[in-house]
């Protein structure tokens, strides 16, 4: 085992999880990356890590995996994330139960520090639009009308906090905001615009007046690695402090590709989300050693370059 420790990364083949691995290796961790038993080729980003195939929804598989690896640290990303499905899927409750079991097994095997991935969906979006880690969360995680995804993530955060306090396990919870970059699902905003313009198709968008901030996925993964390698405790927002109107974001993408004539703002109805949704990022910047590698312009150029290299019409 290395001096930094032995870390287990769940969901390591996912959009964010894969980007935590290079950062952890650079910090000196011995990295054990868990991918789905049904996953195909091992992603290039996992080179240097020991790769394990396992079904983390099975309690026996979880227990066997922890006994085999005996991790000192853990990053837990694995969860349902399919766009259009995950928001209300009953699989959220399966992942909640499996994650609680994973936590107990990790502690029983002598695990020392764990960081789990949460979501900005845990916040009450009716406030000012700037989400503070402690002041803005939903009051009742299982209230009627709360999406299953938000309810289960918030419940797991509260379980982790209570378990950590009682069992003296060091832990943090990363609430992820908006991200983009290589391997993103092609139906999400940034890749949908990029792919349309690269294929000389109209990019059909909402009015674009919503204000958000976007962080390159490699910086998101590195932020989780930095949290794991720090003493920070409790919820920490993981996002960018560069607010931007979506219309401006889309215009920057179109300018870089050279097809602003194909952007159609207002062609789609907007979702019932708040006009302004931004993270307070003080804890991430002041309580860890993390600094972003990409600014927004460089990150968008990187995403466009990656999508140019993908066969037309394919998903990552």
N, C-alpha and C positions, 0 to 999 in steps of 0.2 A: 504494500500500500504506500502511496506517495505521502509526502509531508502534509499536503493540503487536506487529504482525506480521500475516501472512496465514495463517489457520488452516483446515485441511481437517477436517471432521467427518464420519466415516463412520457409517452407521446413524442418520442424523440424523432420520429419521421414526419411529424406534423409541421405546419407552416411556421410556427414559432419555435417549437422544441428543438428542431435541427440546428437552429442558429445559436442555441446556448452551448452546444457541445464544443465548438472551436474555442470559445471564450473560457470554458472550464478547463480545457486541456492546457491553454496558455497560462492559467493560474496554477498549474501543477497538480490538478486533481486526477485521480484514476477514475475514468468515466465509464459507466456501464449504461448503455442506451437501450431502452426497451421499445420495440416496435411490435405492431400487431402481428399475430401469427399468420395472417392472410396477406401481409404486405409483400410487395414484390422486391425489386432490387434495393439494396441498402443505399440510402442517399450518400452522395459524395461528402456532405458536410459531417458525416459520422466517422470519417476516417480517423484512426487513432483511438477510437473508443471500442470497447468490447460490446458487441451487439447481441441482444437476447430477444427471442421471439416469444411472446406470451399473451394470453388472454387475461387482461386485468379486470374483467368483469367476473372472473371465477375466483372465489375465495381460496380454493386449494392452490390455484396457480399463483396467486399473490403470495401466499405463505411460503410456497416452495421457492419462488424467486428470491424473496428476502433472505431466507435461510441460506441459499446458495451464494449470494453476493455479500451479505452482511455489510450494507452500506453505512457509513458514518453520516452522510449527507444525502438529501433527496430534493430533486426538483420535480414537481408533479404537474404535468400539463395535460395528460390524457383525459379526454372528455368528448362528448358528441359535439361536432362543430359544423355539420353540413348546412349551408345556407338554405333558408326556406323550410328547414325541418327542425333544427335544434331548439328554436325559441320555445316551442310548446311540447316537444317530444317527451313521452314518458321515460325514455332512456336517461333523461336527466336524473331521475330518482334512482335508477340503477347505478349511475356513476357516483351519486352522493353516497350510497351505501358502500360501494366498492372503495371509494376514497377513504371513508372512515375505517374500513378494515385495513387498508394499506397503512394508514397512520398507526393503528394499533400494532400491526406486525413490525413496522419500522422501529417503534419504540421498544418492543419486546426483544428485538435483536440488537439493542444497544445503540440505535441511531441517535445522533446528537443534534442535528439541525435540519430543518425542513422548510422549504418554500413552496407554496402552492399558487397556482394561477387562478385569479379571480377575473372580474369583469366590471366595466363601467355600468353594466346593467343593474348592478347592485344599488345604484344611487337613485334617490328621489329626484326625478328630472323636472319637477315643478318649481324648483328654486331659482337661484341667480344664474345658473348655467355653468358655474365654476364649481367643481366637485372637490370638496375637502375630505380627506380620509375618514374623519371622525364625525363631522357635523352634518353630512348630507345623505347618509345611507337610508334605505327603506326602513320604516319603523317595524314592520311585521313581515318577515320573510315568507310566510305562507298565507298571507291575506288573500281573500278572493280577488281574482283579476290579476294577481302578480304572475307574470310569465314563469313557466316551470324552470326555465334556464336561470333567470334571476333569483328565483326562490331557492333553488338548490345550491347555487353558488354562495349566496348569502348565508344559508344555513351551515354550509361547510366551513365558511370563514369563522362563524361563531363557535362551531365545534372545535376547530383548530385552536382558537384562542383559549377556550376553556381547558382543553386537554393539555395544552402547553403550560398553562399556569399550574394545573394540578400535578402534572408529571415532570415539571421542570425540563421540558424540551424547548430548545430555542427554535423560534419559528417566525416567518413573515409571510405576507399574503400580497401578491402583486396584482393590482386591479388594472387590467389592460384596457387602454382606450383604442384609438384608431391607428391601424398599421397598414402597411402596403409593402410590396416588394416581390422578389422571385418566389414562385410556387403558390402565390395567392390564388384563391378560387376565382376562375375567370368571370363569374357573374357579379363580383363585388365592384365597387365604383371605379377605383383606379385601373384595374386591368380591363374592365369592360370598355372604358373610354379608350385606353391604349390599343386594345385589339381591334376595336371598330375603326379607328383612324388608320392603323397600320394596314387594314384590309380595304381602305377607301370606302368605308361605309359610314353612314350618318351615326353620330354618337347621340343617342336619345337620352336626355337628362331631365331632372326636375328643374325648378326655377333657379336653384343654386344659391339661394340667399342664406342657407344654413351656415353657421360658423362652427368649425371643428379644428382639430390639429392632428397631424399625421406623423408617425414615427416609422422610419424604415425598419423592417422586420429583423434585420441583423442587429440593429441597436436594441430592439425589444429583447431578443435572446440574450444579448450581452448584459442588459440591465438585470435580468433574472440571475445570471451568473454572478454579477457584482453583488446583488442582494444576498445570495447564498454565502458569498465569501466575506460578508460584513456582519456586524452585530445588530443590525437594524431589526426591530421586532414589530409585529402587527401589520396592519394594512399600509401599503405603499402604492401610490398611483404610478403606472408605467405609461408614459405618453410624452408628447412634445409640448413645449411651451411656445410654439410658433402658431398662433391662431390664424386661420385663413378662411375666407368665404369659399364655399364649394365652387362657385362660378369662376373664381380666380384660380383655384386649383386646376380645374378643367381647362381653363385658358392656357395655363402654363404647359400642361401636357400637350395641348393642341399646337402651341407655338413650337415646342421642341420637335414635334413630328412634322410640322409644316402644313397642317391641315385644319386651321381654325374655321374654314368655311363649312366643315362637316359637323360642327357642334350645334346641337339643337336644344337650347335651354327651354324648359317649360313643356317639353314634349311628353313628359311622364308626370304622373301625380306624385307628390311628395309623401313620404311615410309619416305617420303621426308621432314623430320624434321632435324634441325641442329645437327651437331655432338656434340655440347656442348651447354647446356641450363641450366643456374643456376640463382638463385635469389641473389641479394644483400639484406642482412637481417639486416643491421644496424638499420633501423628505428624500426622494430619490436622488436629488442632486447634492444635498448637504450631508446625508447620513450613509452614503455609499461612495465608492471611488469611481462610479460610472460617469462617463461623458459620452455623448453621441458621436459617432463617426461621420454620419451624414447630416448635412443640412437638407432642407426640403428640395432645393433645385438639384443638388447632386444625387439625392436619393431617387427622384423621379427619373433622372437620366439613367441611373442604374437599372431601374425597373423597366424602362423602355428598351434598353439594350438587351435585357434578359428576354423580354417578350419577342423581340425581333428574332431571337435565336430559336424560338419554338415553332414547330410546324403549324401552319394556319389551321384554325378550327379545333385544335387539340386542347385538352385540359391538362394542368400540371399533374 
